[in-house]
Amino acid sequence: MRYILSSDLQRAVDTANLINQPFHLPLRTTPYCANATGGN
């Protein structure tokens, strides 16, 4: 059980990192860019 849980947790963390790394940056930078340009 511990090995399965640890592997599942590692997979969940890895997938979360893979999903957050590419999407976090654009999602956070686009609002700043929109605000910096005045919403244009």
PEJOJO-V697594 format. One record per residue. N is the residue number from 1. PHI is phi in radians with two decimals (* if undefined). OMEGA is omega in whole degrees, 0 to 359 (none if undefined). D_LAST is the distance of its C-alpha to the last C-alpha in whole Angstrom. Layout:
N	PHI	OMEGA	D_LAST
N	PHI	OMEGA	D_LAST
This chain:
1	*	182	54
2	-1.10	181	52
3	-1.16	180	52
4	-1.16	181	50
5	-1.13	182	48
6	-1.12	180	47
7	-1.15	179	46
8	-1.14	179	44
9	-1.12	179	42
10	-1.10	179	42
11	-1.13	180	40
12	-1.11	179	38
13	-1.16	180	37
14	-1.10	180	36
15	-1.14	179	34
16	-1.10	179	32
17	-1.13	180	31
18	-1.09	181	31
19	-1.32	184	28
20	-1.32	184	27
21	-1.02	181	26
22	-1.26	188	24
23	-1.57	182	22
24	-1.04	185	22
25	-1.10	181	20
26	-1.11	182	17
27	-1.15	181	17
28	-1.47	184	17
29	-1.44	183	15
30	-1.09	178	12
31	-1.10	179	11
32	-1.13	179	12
33	-1.12	180	9
34	-1.11	179	7
35	-1.21	181	8
36	-1.18	181	9
37	-1.51	179	6
38	1.47	178	6
39	1.51	178	4
40	-1.37	none	0
